[in-house]
Amino acid sequence: MKPRLLISLPFLAVGLSVLSACSSTTGIPAIAQDANPADQWPGTGEQLEDLDAQSVRWLTTNENADYFVATSQDQKSVCLFKFTKNPDTSNVGGCGAAGGSDVIVDISAPGARMMLVRSEAETSALEAAGWKKIHENILTF
C-alpha cells in the first residue's frame, strides 16, 4: 500500500500544479494564458503607462469593436478596454480591483456601457436586467 501512495503523490502534485496554472487570481483566465498575435495592443503606448504590457489579451469582437484586458504592473487591478473600428466613436476603458468581487469594473461612457466580471460570476440577474453577455468575462448594455 505504501508504494502505491508514494506513486500517487507525485501525480497529485502535478495535477494540482496544472490546476493552479490554469486559474488566475484576476478571475480572467485569458491573462494567465500565453500571448498570441491577436493580443497586440491596438492603442497607444501612453495608454499602457501604468499597465503590464505583457498582460494584454484580446477577449472578443462584438458589434465592430475589439475588447481587451490588461493588468496593472502590480497585478492589483484589471482593466477592460473597448477599441472601436469606427473612427467617429471613442475608445473607452477602465480598471477595477482584481479582488474577489464578481464585478471587477463597470464602465459607463457615451456610447458604451460594459462590465468586466470574473469567470464563473453569477450574471443571471444582470442579464435579466438587460445586460448581454458577449464573452465569459464581458457584459454590455
N, C-alpha and C positions, 0 to 999 in steps of 0.2 A: 504493500500500500504506500509506503513512504516514497519509493522511486516514482510511482505514479504522480504523487503530489509534487515532487521536485520537477518533474517534466511539465506538469500543468502550470506551475508558477511562471516560467518564462513566457508561455503563451498568454497567460493572463496579463502580464506586464506589457507585452507587445500589443495586445488588444486594447488595453487602457491607454497606451501612448498614442495609438492610432485614433482612438475615440477623442482624446483630448486635442489632438492636432486638427481634427475636423471642427471642433467647436471654437467659438471666438468670444472673447469677453465683451466685444462690442455688440453682440447679438446679430451681426451681419456676416454670415458665412463667407460671402464673396471676398471680404477683406483678408481672410485667412488663406485664401487660395493664391496660387501663383498668378502673377500678372500675365496678360496676353495682349496681342496687338489692339484689341478693342478697348483696352483700358487707357489709351492715350488721352491725356488731359486736353480737352478742346478749348479751354480758356487761356488766359494769360498767366504768366509766371507770377505776377503780383497777387493773383487770387490764391495762390498756393503758399503765400508768405509764411503763415503760421501752421501750415499743414504738412503732413508727411507725404511727400510726392510719391513715395514708393507704395503708399496705401491706396492710391486712386484706383477705383474699379468702376467700370461701366456696369450698370444693372439692367437697364432695359430701354427700349424706344417705345414711345407712345404718343400718338397724335402729333407727329412731326417734331418731337423733342427727345433728346437723349438725357437719361438720368444717371448721374454718377455719385458715388460716395467716396469719402476720404476721412482719415482720422487726423486729429491734431498731432503734433510732434510728440507730445507727452502721452498720447493714446487715451486721454481722459474725455475727449469729445469726438463725436462722429458728425460729419456734415453731409447734407444732401444738396445736390446741385441739379438744376434743370437748364439744359442748353437747348434753345430752340433753333430750328433750321430756317426760321423766318427772320430776316434781318430787321423787320419792323417791330419785333417782340423782344422784350428784355429777358436776359438770362437771370435766374434767381437762385439763391441758395441760403442755407442757414445751418447752424450747428447746435447740438444739444449734448447733454451729458451721456456718457457711454454706460451709465449705471444700470440699475435693474428695472427701471420703468419700461413698460411695453412701448410707449410712445417716446421716441428719442428726441424728435424735433417736429414741430408743427409750424409750417411756413405759410404765411398769407401775404401775398403781394399782388399788385394789379395784374390781372390775367393769370394768376397762378395760386392755387391752394393745394398744398401737398403735405404729406406726413411721412416720416421715416419711422418704421416700427421694427422692433426686434423680431427675429424669426420666431415662429410659433406664438406670436402675440394674439390674444383674443380680439378679433376685429369685427365680430358679427354685429355688435351694436353700432359701430361706426358705419358699416356697410348698410345696415337698416336705416341709418340716418342720411344716406345718400352718398357716402364715400364709395369710391370704386377702387378695388384692389387691382393694380396694374403689374405688380411684382410681389413676391413673397414679403418684401420689406417696404413697399411703397403703396400709399393710398393717395388718390387725388379726389378733388371735389369740383 
